């Protein structure tokens, strides 16, 4: 049920210069989702009546991401006046005039803060007669953070930014987590009194706490149990640390849900991935994007799946797959490369050093070795010989190859698209197929073999090969018998 008395303001106007990146800080990926996407997801789960995002730097790119992750969010542009206080002041103007509830302020760069912690904050605030409730934390190193200063009785007195703090205030290790919950009327009144008279020349939101105290209002600070919940991301080192923490949480959650993860330290799972019970993930595995893995499948080692579907009981080893579908009971790898549009049917096989792209491979069909299959459709129970290539590109356009059901192609075939091979057809080793092959036919482009007798002894005299040939020539040779079936050279895999 929507909480119409709750408004959430997400501060997303910062420049993020410490990331040293052309990509806005809040758009850097974390667990497969932009940093700000995690904050928006938490806001969505709280089901607030109003969600407002304040933007400034790279605003168009941020707005696109925000509207994608949380449609319906209100966008507010911060003006030239710097500071979090000014950002909140402008966001309040976007609320309805008759809104008289609570305003939750969160930073867009604090992705691990969860809905459970914020729910506790909201309940604590509403169950006590206070004008504001904030989150605090006690990290190992408080450097750079605003400090929580308490009264002798232990109540929150005020917040001081590090640059404005005295030595005694800097010695305090309880920090401001940057998460605030205010009654809207008290917040409006206090913001009107906030100035930019400080070391950074900014309108601090933190000053509101001291102003409320001086006005006789009660405020409180609620410490979080784990400081990582409220840690912000300002540079790539912090991004890496947050990613490791998030991944550890995700891996553990999937383990508790029935997934075997042999080596959590080398296994990465994105937040949108979905795994079923009795999936096994071997070391060096990455399950990224919206990948789905069905029960009984084994993935890895050293495998990366991006936005890929894997059916029940499939086996995928040392493989890189993107936007692909792997059917139930299928086998892929080792050392396979599945590009977008690959669909492998049930019990199918894509084997060692095989690359596929925009290829539909039917139930029970196999491409076992050293092949490129692109823009191709293969029927059921067919076998593609080792080293086969579908030549799909004429230099200007891509063309499709169709291989029917129960087909057997020889080793080192080249199929020059557009071309089709009918059901039940065979082809010989080294065949270049430029024309359609009828169902049940044998396709051959093998020239008559010619043997030049005595060539080695004449052209390479004195070599080990010439000596061996001379010795062998003393023994009568047995004529080989060949027929078209032998010439086909099919590889049975």
C-alpha positions as MATLAB code, in Angstrom:
seq = 'XXXXXXXXXXXXXXXXXXXXXXXXXXXXXXXXXXXXXXXXXXXXXXXXXXXXXXXXXXXXXXXXXXXXXXXXXXXXXXXXXXXXXXXXXXXXXXXXXXXXXXXXXXXXXXXXXXXXXXXXXXXXXXXXXXXXXXXXXXXXXXXXXXXXXXXXXXXXXXXXXXXXXXXXXXXXXXXXXXXXXXXXXXXXXXXXXXXXXXXXXXXXXXXXXXXXXXXXXXXXXXXXXXXXXXXXXXXXXXXXXXXXXXXXXXXXXXXXXXXXXXXXXXXXXXXXXXXXXXXXXXXXXXXXXXXXXXXXXXXXXXXXXXXXXXXXXXXXXXXXXXXXXXXXXXXXXXXXXXXXXXXXXXXXXXXXXXXXXXXXXXXXXXXXXXXXXXXXXXXXXXXXXXXXXXXXXXXXXXXXXXXXXXXXXXXXXXXXXXXXXXXXXXXXXXXXXXXXXXXXXXXXXXXXXXXXXXXXXXXXXXXXXXXXXXXXXXXXXXXXXXXXXXXXXXXXX';
ca = [
       0.000    0.000    0.000;
       1.316    3.425   -0.946;
       2.505    5.534    1.973;
       1.083    8.936    0.971;
       2.666   10.556    4.037;
       6.185    9.676    2.886;
       8.254   11.576    0.342;
      11.744   10.431   -0.663;
      14.361   12.847   -1.983;
      17.352   11.291   -3.751;
      20.394   13.553   -4.007;
      21.970   12.892   -7.412;
      23.431   16.270   -8.393;
      27.081   15.696   -7.455;
      29.822   15.784  -10.085;
      31.715   12.726   -8.833;
      35.133   14.001   -9.932;
      37.041   11.449   -7.854;
      35.872    8.665  -10.165;
      38.000   10.282  -12.912;
      35.605    8.995  -15.537;
      33.646   10.189  -18.560;
      30.770    8.132  -17.170;
      28.798    9.888  -14.395;
      29.573    8.377  -11.018;
      26.019    7.263  -10.331;
      25.875    5.372  -13.633;
      28.862    3.147  -12.913;
      27.623   -0.453  -12.735;
      27.419   -2.322   -9.445;
      26.128   -5.873   -9.562;
      24.827   -5.233  -13.067;
      22.821   -2.159  -12.063;
      23.883    1.515  -12.032;
      24.819    2.761   -8.564;
      21.773    5.019   -8.490;
      19.610    2.081   -9.593;
      20.123    0.386   -6.231;
      18.945    3.502   -4.411;
      15.924    3.784   -6.700;
      15.062    0.122   -6.133;
      15.119    0.678   -2.377;
      12.928    3.755   -2.768;
      10.494    1.752   -4.889;
      10.246   -0.978   -2.244;
       9.257    1.605    0.372;
       6.245    2.514   -1.823;
       6.408    6.209   -0.990;
       3.766    8.572   -2.263;
       6.442   10.816   -3.807;
       9.987   10.112   -5.070;
      12.035   13.128   -6.177;
      15.532   12.967   -7.692;
      17.656   16.118   -7.700;
      20.100   16.243  -10.636;
      22.608   18.646  -12.135;
      25.843   17.297  -13.648;
      25.267   15.081  -16.731;
      21.560   15.545  -16.011;
      20.247   14.080  -19.287;
      22.119   10.802  -18.875;
      21.069   10.558  -15.246;
      17.447   11.362  -16.007;
      17.367    8.624  -18.647;
      18.662    6.082  -16.135;
      16.354    7.257  -13.353;
      13.264    7.108  -15.556;
      14.272    3.645  -16.733;
      14.777    2.295  -13.206;
      11.866    4.133  -11.559;
       9.260    5.460  -13.978;
       7.189    8.201  -12.451;
       9.938    9.689  -10.336;
       9.917   13.482  -10.248;
      13.052   15.175  -11.587;
      14.273   18.455  -10.073;
      17.264   20.425  -11.390;
      19.513   21.997   -8.789;
      20.437   25.626   -9.452;
      23.758   27.405   -9.032;
      23.604   27.487   -5.240;
      25.776   24.592   -3.997;
      25.020   22.184   -1.197;
      22.719   19.428   -0.075;
      20.534   21.902    1.812;
      19.812   23.790   -1.397;
      19.076   20.547   -3.256;
      16.501   19.527   -0.651;
      15.043   23.035   -0.584;
      14.373   22.869   -4.323;
      13.003   19.320   -4.109;
      10.442   20.424   -1.519;
       8.991   22.813   -4.102;
       7.974   19.785   -6.180;
       5.774   18.393   -3.393;
       2.048   19.200   -3.317;
       1.205   22.241   -1.220;
      -0.939   20.137    1.100;
       1.725   17.496    1.804;
       2.196   17.277    5.572;
       4.064   14.011    6.012;
       7.687   12.977    6.431;
      10.590   13.609    4.073;
      13.297   10.946    3.744;
      16.552   12.222    2.231;
      19.082    9.721    0.845;
      22.198   10.030   -1.272;
      22.285    8.521   -4.750;
      25.763    7.073   -4.140;
      24.895    4.862   -1.150;
      23.766    1.680   -2.936;
      23.895   -0.914   -0.151;
      21.406    0.843    2.132;
      18.441   -1.507    2.265;
      14.723   -1.087    2.753;
      14.740   -2.900    6.106;
      17.093   -0.323    7.628;
      15.040    2.565    6.271;
      11.811    0.985    7.484;
      13.279    0.816   10.984;
      14.271    4.478   10.680;
      10.761    5.484    9.628;
       9.136    3.498   12.422;
      11.538    4.944   15.014;
      10.831    8.481   13.806;
       7.073    8.073   13.803;
       6.966    6.396   17.186;
       8.800    9.274   18.881;
       7.926   12.935   19.125;
      10.945   14.241   17.208;
      11.403   16.705   14.359;
      14.163   14.680   12.707;
      15.752   11.240   12.882;
      18.990   10.450   11.119;
      21.194    7.408   10.608;
      24.693    7.340   12.014;
      27.556    4.852   11.820;
      30.860    4.070   13.507;
      33.375    3.110   10.805;
      36.964    2.143   11.496;
      38.095    5.385    9.887;
      35.878    8.466   10.207;
      38.110   10.694    8.070;
      36.178   12.865    5.664;
      32.771   12.410    7.263;
      30.630   14.812    9.248;
      30.662   13.980   12.967;
      27.696   13.328   15.228;
      28.009   15.453   18.350;
      25.857   14.333   21.269;
      24.855   15.956   24.533;
      26.142   14.687   27.882;
      22.900   12.739   28.140;
      23.622   11.006   24.822;
      21.056   12.820   22.683;
      21.914   14.175   19.246;
      23.011   17.795   19.551;
      24.368   18.786   16.132;
      26.389   17.628   13.119;
      29.666   19.225   12.093;
      31.449   18.706    8.777;
      35.081   17.645    9.090;
      36.406   20.819    7.454;
      34.552   22.915   10.033;
      35.260   20.661   13.020;
      37.592   21.338   15.951;
      40.237   18.814   16.937;
      37.961   17.520   19.688;
      35.063   17.126   17.275;
      37.270   15.317   14.756;
      38.179   12.824   17.466;
      34.555   11.611   17.546;
      34.169    8.377   15.554;
      30.369    8.443   15.161;
      29.643    9.842   11.720;
      26.671   11.245    9.890;
      25.465    8.608    7.418;
      23.761   11.193    5.218;
      20.292    9.686    5.649;
      17.678   11.973    7.182;
      13.989   11.824    8.018;
      12.236   15.131    8.752;
       8.765   16.354    9.393;
       8.144   18.470    6.311;
       7.032   21.660    8.070;
      10.011   21.702   10.435;
      12.332   21.021    7.502;
      10.949   23.911    5.458;
      11.261   26.346    8.349;
      14.837   25.326    9.175;
      16.071   25.385    5.562;
      14.968   29.013    5.275;
      17.579   29.846    7.944;
      20.483   27.824    6.521;
      23.323   29.962    5.131;
      26.505   29.290    3.162;
      28.735   30.645    5.923;
      31.130   27.692    6.170;
      34.487   26.405    4.873;
      33.046   25.153    1.586;
      30.581   27.954    0.937;
      27.708   25.487    0.654;
      24.206   25.311    2.030;
      24.536   22.263    4.280;
      21.556   20.066    5.035;
      23.378   19.053    8.202;
      22.878   22.575    9.588;
      19.163   21.827    9.857;
      19.808   19.534   12.816;
      21.448   22.285   14.869;
      18.743   24.794   13.903;
      16.002   22.402   14.991;
      17.755   21.866   18.314;
      18.069   25.611   18.926;
      14.377   25.988   18.141;
      13.612   23.557   20.949;
      12.769   20.528   18.771;
      13.958   17.030   19.589;
      16.164   15.174   17.095;
      17.683   11.707   17.272;
      20.416    9.652   15.638;
      19.950    5.932   15.045;
      23.240    4.025   14.635;
      23.254    1.272   12.000;
      24.515   -2.167   12.940;
      27.017   -2.352   10.074;
      28.758    0.710    8.701;
      28.956   -0.746    5.169;
      25.201   -0.221    4.867;
      25.701    3.529    4.608;
      29.087    3.770    2.935;
      29.072    6.043   -0.083;
      31.001    5.551   -3.313;
      33.302    8.371   -4.340;
      36.112    6.624   -6.216;
      36.826    3.338   -7.968;
      38.451    1.781   -4.907;
      35.221    2.310   -2.958;
      33.236    1.010   -5.929;
      35.304   -2.171   -5.917;
      34.828   -2.635   -2.178;
      31.068   -2.140   -2.497;
      30.923   -4.608   -5.390;
      32.751   -7.243   -3.349;
      30.404   -6.758   -0.393;
      27.293   -6.881   -2.555;
      28.525   -9.977   -4.354;
      29.276  -11.742   -1.077;
      25.723  -11.025    0.067;
      24.253  -12.297   -3.214;
      26.370  -15.457   -3.267;
      25.398  -16.298    0.304;
      21.723  -15.683   -0.441;
      21.839  -18.094   -3.395;
      23.702  -20.675   -1.333;
      20.957  -20.536    1.271;
      18.421  -20.931   -1.555;
      19.958  -24.250   -2.632;
      22.681  -23.285   -5.111;
      26.109  -24.895   -4.782;
      28.904  -22.346   -5.128;
      32.230  -24.137   -4.933;
      34.375  -21.021   -4.629;
      32.517  -17.874   -3.540;
      35.703  -15.807   -3.846;
      35.836  -16.285   -7.643;
      32.117  -16.420   -8.360;
      30.210  -13.271   -9.359;
      26.434  -13.045   -9.599;
      24.557   -9.953  -10.760;
      21.537   -8.768   -8.838;
      19.070   -9.487  -11.677;
      20.284  -13.052  -12.286;
      18.025  -15.927  -11.285;
      19.220  -19.376  -10.190;
      17.170  -22.440   -9.321;
      17.845  -24.973   -6.585;
      20.508  -27.596   -7.313;
      22.420  -25.415   -9.739;
      26.184  -25.843   -9.352;
      28.594  -22.966   -9.986;
      32.241  -23.922  -10.329;
      35.223  -21.594   -9.722;
      35.714  -18.598  -11.977;
      32.055  -18.306  -12.965;
      30.227  -15.042  -13.687;
      26.429  -15.020  -13.889;
      25.703  -11.569  -15.240;
      22.768   -9.472  -16.380;
      19.381  -11.193  -16.401;
      20.821  -14.686  -16.807;
      18.543  -17.537  -15.709;
      19.896  -21.002  -14.835;
      17.466  -23.878  -14.328;
      17.702  -26.675  -11.776;
      20.468  -29.244  -12.091;
      22.627  -27.242  -14.487;
      26.367  -27.008  -13.889;
      28.166  -23.836  -14.912;
      31.936  -23.456  -15.052;
      34.703  -23.451  -14.334;
      35.848  -20.188  -15.938;
      32.543  -19.324  -17.589;
      30.790  -16.012  -18.219;
      27.072  -15.905  -18.995;
      25.445  -12.566  -19.844;
      21.649  -12.340  -20.280;
      21.615  -16.054  -21.117;
      19.070  -18.795  -20.384;
      20.351  -22.230  -19.367;
      17.972  -25.188  -19.230;
      17.701  -27.876  -16.578;
      20.605  -30.291  -16.393;
      22.726  -28.459  -18.954;
      26.509  -28.422  -18.698;
      28.443  -25.287  -19.649;
      32.240  -25.307  -19.315;
      34.820  -22.596  -20.000;
      32.384  -20.682  -22.165;
      31.535  -17.069  -22.940;
      27.844  -16.640  -23.829;
      25.759  -13.509  -24.365;
      22.024  -13.251  -25.123;
      21.849  -16.957  -25.829;
      19.577  -19.876  -24.960;
      21.000  -23.261  -23.944;
      18.442  -26.046  -23.830;
      17.854  -28.635  -21.131;
      20.479  -31.359  -21.045;
      22.668  -29.570  -23.583;
      26.462  -29.428  -23.448;
      28.564  -26.378  -24.224;
      32.350  -26.026  -24.242;
      35.023  -26.099  -23.212;
      36.256  -22.948  -24.931;
      33.025  -22.083  -26.740;
      31.892  -18.584  -27.713;
      28.134  -18.060  -27.991;
      27.263  -14.668  -29.418;
      23.809  -13.048  -29.347;
      21.022  -14.958  -31.009;
      22.412  -18.431  -30.346;
      19.720  -20.962  -29.458;
      20.848  -24.511  -28.679;
      18.076  -27.094  -28.423;
      17.623  -29.775  -25.786;
      20.445  -32.326  -25.665;
      22.351  -30.308  -28.240;
      26.072  -29.712  -28.206;
      28.342  -26.781  -28.971;
      31.851  -28.047  -28.410;
      35.466  -27.054  -28.193;
      36.568  -23.905  -30.001;
      33.185  -23.321  -31.597;
      31.801  -19.833  -32.222;
      28.116  -19.289  -32.926;
      26.113  -16.182  -33.766;
      22.421  -15.799  -34.568;
      22.256  -19.574  -34.903;
      19.379  -21.888  -34.070;
      20.625  -25.409  -33.443;
      17.901  -28.002  -33.070;
      17.236  -30.654  -30.477;
      19.995  -33.243  -30.300;
      22.123  -31.561  -32.961;
      25.871  -31.162  -32.475;
      28.594  -28.759  -33.520;
      31.413  -30.472  -31.654;
      34.720  -28.990  -32.797;
      36.565  -26.018  -34.288;
      33.681  -24.421  -36.177;
      32.020  -21.086  -36.892;
      28.243  -21.222  -37.270;
      26.698  -17.822  -37.987;
      23.268  -16.798  -39.296;
      22.355  -20.453  -39.475;
      19.446  -22.755  -38.741;
      20.129  -26.431  -38.052;
      17.382  -29.026  -37.661;
      17.233  -31.900  -35.182;
      19.769  -34.691  -34.640;
      22.280  -33.348  -37.142;
      26.079  -33.503  -36.787;
      28.349  -30.786  -38.133;
      31.853  -32.038  -38.885;
      34.996  -30.590  -37.353;
      36.262  -27.345  -38.817;
      33.017  -26.413  -40.560;
      32.402  -22.769  -41.422;
      29.232  -21.064  -42.588;
      30.416  -18.213  -44.784;
      27.614  -15.792  -44.054;
      29.127  -12.488  -45.237;
      29.696  -11.476  -48.882;
      31.439   -8.242  -47.961;
      28.237   -6.220  -48.022;
      25.359   -8.310  -46.672;
      24.857  -11.219  -44.271;
      23.131  -14.345  -45.610;
      21.625  -17.393  -43.935;
      22.495  -21.052  -44.104;
      19.904  -23.770  -43.500;
      20.933  -27.276  -42.518;
      18.129  -29.797  -42.184;
      17.523  -32.637  -39.733;
      19.646  -35.800  -39.501;
      22.356  -34.232  -41.659;
      25.992  -35.349  -41.491;
      28.570  -32.916  -42.817;
      32.201  -33.910  -43.342;
      35.201  -32.315  -41.731;
      36.408  -28.929  -42.973;
      33.295  -28.011  -44.904;
      32.586  -24.465  -46.020;
      28.947  -23.554  -46.656;
      28.735  -20.391  -48.736;
      25.494  -18.646  -47.842;
      22.761  -18.366  -48.913;
      22.596  -22.125  -49.168;
      20.570  -25.014  -47.756;
      21.285  -28.664  -47.033;
      18.262  -30.962  -47.102;
      17.186  -33.469  -44.469;
      19.298  -36.606  -44.220;
      22.013  -35.293  -46.560;
      25.728  -36.008  -46.233;
      28.776  -34.097  -47.405;
      32.359  -35.154  -47.960;
      35.453  -33.947  -46.148;
      36.760  -30.618  -47.422;
      33.579  -29.900  -49.381;
      32.760  -26.330  -50.366;
      28.971  -26.153  -50.646;
      27.897  -23.325  -52.936;
      24.634  -24.843  -54.170;
      21.649  -26.287  -52.336;
      22.007  -29.968  -51.416;
      18.819  -32.040  -51.910;
      17.515  -34.227  -49.082;
      19.386  -37.512  -48.875;
      22.121  -36.465  -51.313;
      25.892  -36.716  -50.863;
      27.660  -33.435  -51.642;
      31.280  -33.689  -52.851;
      33.748  -31.192  -54.296;
      36.763  -33.544  -54.105;
      39.140  -33.483  -57.101;
      40.677  -36.727  -58.404;
      43.693  -37.550  -56.232;
      47.021  -37.682  -58.105;
      50.137  -39.413  -56.677;
      53.608  -38.533  -58.065;
      55.600  -41.705  -57.467;
      59.216  -41.312  -56.280;
      58.970  -37.571  -55.714;
      60.621  -37.548  -52.298;
      63.601  -39.653  -53.334;
      64.100  -37.441  -56.390;
      63.504  -34.034  -54.812;
      64.695  -34.603  -51.234;
      67.602  -37.011  -51.568;
      69.550  -37.741  -48.427;
      66.735  -36.840  -46.063;
      65.282  -39.156  -43.452;
      62.046  -39.136  -45.423;
      63.848  -40.279  -48.603;
      65.566  -43.065  -46.681;
      62.262  -44.229  -45.183;
      60.545  -44.076  -48.565;
      63.319  -46.082  -50.188;
      63.064  -48.752  -47.517;
      59.282  -48.871  -47.789;
      59.380  -49.180  -51.574;
      61.065  -52.539  -51.175;
      57.811  -53.860  -49.658;
      54.906  -54.367  -52.094;
      52.105  -51.920  -51.376;
      48.517  -53.074  -50.792;
      46.010  -51.198  -52.975;
      43.461  -49.247  -50.982;
      39.791  -49.690  -51.818;
      37.641  -46.552  -51.620;
      34.068  -45.703  -52.336;
      31.900  -42.620  -52.029;
      30.978  -43.416  -48.430;
      34.628  -43.489  -47.377;
      35.351  -40.351  -49.364;
      32.661  -38.527  -47.404;
      35.029  -38.452  -44.409;
      32.277  -37.819  -41.844;
      33.209  -37.273  -38.237;
      30.980  -39.235  -35.881;
      30.738  -37.201  -32.685;
];
